[in-house]
């Protein structure tokens, strides 16, 4: 499992369309769906259409997660499979 996780981290870090920020916080956000500008705590301003903000991990019950019945929500229980379909 650790080898797979290391490979996945490497793929994300090397992906030309993914930028990973660590050690910063989002200081301010302006804009609207699909067209945002965020300022990070390091002063950098970025324009983006979407942001994925990870703050930690806490176990959850799948009944409380996306089931596919919510508009715009597509469940994916196997991240690797969903990633392969998207690429």
C-alpha positions as CSV (number, residue, x, y, z in Angstrom):
1,X,0.0,0.0,0.0
2,X,2.8,2.4,0.8
3,X,4.4,1.8,-2.6
4,X,1.1,2.6,-4.3
5,X,0.7,5.8,-2.2
6,X,4.2,6.9,-3.0
7,X,3.6,6.4,-6.7
8,X,0.3,8.3,-6.5
9,X,2.0,11.2,-4.7
10,X,4.7,11.3,-7.4
11,X,2.1,11.3,-10.2
12,X,0.2,14.3,-8.6
13,X,3.4,16.2,-8.0
14,X,4.6,15.8,-11.5
15,X,1.3,16.4,-13.2
16,X,1.5,19.6,-15.3
17,X,-2.1,20.7,-14.5
18,X,-1.9,20.2,-10.8
19,X,-0.2,22.6,-8.4
20,X,0.1,21.4,-4.8
21,X,0.6,24.1,-2.1
22,X,1.8,23.0,1.4
23,X,2.4,25.1,4.4
24,X,0.1,27.9,3.3
25,X,-3.5,28.9,4.0
26,X,-6.1,30.6,1.8
27,X,-6.1,34.2,3.0
28,X,-8.8,35.5,0.6
29,X,-11.0,34.4,-2.3
30,X,-12.9,36.4,-4.9
31,X,-14.9,35.4,-7.9
32,X,-17.6,33.0,-8.9
33,X,-18.1,29.4,-9.9
34,X,-15.3,28.4,-12.3
35,X,-13.5,31.8,-12.1
36,X,-11.8,32.4,-8.8
37,X,-8.8,34.4,-7.6
38,X,-7.3,33.3,-4.3
39,X,-4.6,34.9,-2.2
40,X,-2.4,32.6,-0.2
41,X,-0.9,33.4,3.1
42,X,2.5,33.7,1.4
43,X,1.2,36.6,-0.7
44,X,0.9,34.6,-3.9
45,X,-2.3,35.2,-6.0
46,X,-3.6,32.5,-8.2
47,X,-6.5,32.3,-10.7
48,X,-8.3,29.0,-10.9
49,X,-11.6,27.4,-11.7
50,X,-11.6,24.9,-8.8
51,X,-9.7,24.3,-5.6
52,X,-9.4,21.2,-3.6
53,X,-8.5,22.0,0.0
54,X,-7.4,19.2,2.2
55,X,-7.2,20.0,5.9
56,X,-6.7,16.6,7.4
57,X,-8.4,13.2,7.7
58,X,-11.3,12.0,9.7
59,X,-13.2,8.7,9.2
60,X,-16.7,9.1,7.8
61,X,-19.7,7.0,7.3
62,X,-20.4,6.5,3.5
63,X,-24.0,7.3,4.1
64,X,-22.9,10.9,4.7
65,X,-20.9,11.1,1.5
66,X,-21.8,11.6,-2.2
67,X,-24.3,9.0,-3.3
68,X,-24.8,10.2,-6.9
69,X,-28.3,11.6,-6.1
70,X,-27.0,15.1,-5.5
71,X,-26.9,17.4,-8.6
72,X,-23.3,17.5,-9.9
73,X,-22.1,14.8,-7.7
74,X,-20.5,11.6,-9.0
75,X,-19.5,9.1,-6.4
76,X,-16.1,7.4,-6.6
77,X,-15.3,4.8,-4.1
78,X,-12.1,3.7,-6.0
79,X,-10.0,6.8,-6.6
80,X,-7.6,5.0,-8.9
81,X,-10.4,3.9,-11.2
82,X,-11.9,7.4,-11.3
83,X,-8.5,9.0,-12.0
84,X,-7.9,6.6,-14.9
85,X,-11.4,7.3,-16.4
86,X,-10.7,11.1,-16.2
87,X,-7.4,10.8,-18.0
